[in-house]
Each structure stands twice: as C-alpha cells, then as structure tokens.
C-alpha cells in the first residue's frame, strides 16, 4: 500500500497495538500518529521509522528499541540527545548548563516541541554542535509559510509603518498546548504584519465550522500573551485534547464556543474542562 495512513493502520493491526503504543515505539506523540492515519503528510523521519518497523521481525523487541532512536538521531535536533549521551551528561546537568527546565530539554530531544533559537545557541555551545545544523531543516511536515527561520528578519519590502516579522507556524495538533507557546522552533515560519504580541504564533485552521468567513486553510495569528474576552475569535483546547477555532462567549464559569457555520450548534463547557483559550489577533486567507 502506498498510502502512508493505511500503512500505519496496517502496521498497528499487525503488531496488535494502539496509536499510543505506536507513538511510544516511534518516538512521537499519539496525536501525530492519528493525524498521519487520517491523511496528513508525514515527515521523512516518520516514513523512515515506519519502514524499519515494517521490515522488523514481529517479535523482535530489541529491534523495536533501535527503531525508536536511530531515525531521530539523523535529524537536526536528533543530534542533541546523541551528543549529550556521548559526553556523559544527564538531562539535569544539561538543564543546569543551559538554564532551561529538564522537561524542555527532553521535549526538544524527543521532538515534542521545536526548541527556540536561544536554546539552540546554548545547546550548540555546551554540546559543541554546529548551530547551523541544529537550526537547519524541519522534523515535521511542512505546512505553508515563508521558508524563513522563526525570529529572523522578514526579507521583504513593506509600506511605511508596516512591520513584517517571521513567527512560528504550528500544526493543528499543537494548537492550544501550553508547551507550544513557550519555546517553539520551526524552520518554516509565517510572515505576519504588525503583530502586536511578541509571543505570537500562526496556526493553520482545520475544519469548516467557521466557514464561509474562515474556510479550512485560513491562517490564524494567535496572541498567547493576551487574555481572551467575550466576543473574541479564539483557539481553544479542552482537557480531552479537542482543539477548536470559534467565537467565544463567557458567562461566569461557563464558556460557550460559537461556530459561524449554522450546521454546528454552540458548545458550552465549564471553565474547569478548558486547558487553554487564546485570542486570535488576525487572520490570513492562505492562497498557496
């Protein structure tokens, strides 16, 4: 089968494991496995790891552990863990050297987040790794954008008073996760204009609940540093992992998420069920 999603599903059935089990074996999060099974184009690293698992003997647990580590070590950020272990450094020691939390270093090594340029410079210094290699490429599928390193100056000419800035472009699976806003690096960024939040990120919208005003593929510029208010367009993430792009209405401890597409009824949930609600500062109709 040439379809990657079908191959992933067939492999899980062959091994008799869940998406979560496969995610652990391949070094990914479960949501990423789900996205690939449902048609999202995977990274080259993912395909390589999938091929190794497909070729492995059914009950070779030793090979399974190699599959999880080897493909990632060949990617730009995969060098971090390999070099740390080579130098005999623990996660705690590297965290102390860089001034970052242990969880941040671990997530960078395992590919759950994209480390920011500041952290990459520190890792380059303390692990004696070439900065250009750490910042090169992308371990995740390219969505869209300007092809610029996040945080780099946008090399375009603008009208007087208009400031262009390259910001991270997150996948829908990352939208609303706390980690994604705090320290994110993506080689393929998105150019925003007059962005007012220094922590702003871009998210490519999925689904048609806000159509026709905001069709699937719309780029939403999200302001993590701002507080969402009633009437705002927001990206919200519930505790169960559900991600939504909606109009927000707040009534005490009840949050109602309103779709513009009339076929979708309003959804009211208690505040305790919500992980994150972030206001959208602007949108861009993606024509790529």
Secondary structure, DSSP 8 states (H G I E B T S, - for coil): ---HHHHHHHHHHHHT--HHHHHHHHT--HHHHHHHHTT----HHHHHHHHHHHHS-TT-HHHHHHHHHHHHHTSTTHHHHHHHHHTT--HHHHHHHHTS-HHHHHHHHHTSS---HHHHHHHHHHHT--HHHHHSS-SS---SS-S--TTSB--S---TT--EEEEEEE-TTTTT-HHHHHS---SSEEEEES---TT-EEEE--SSTTTTTT-TT-EEEEETTS---TT-EEEEEETTS-EEEEEEEEETTEEEEE-SSTTS--EEEEGGGEEEEEEEEEEE----
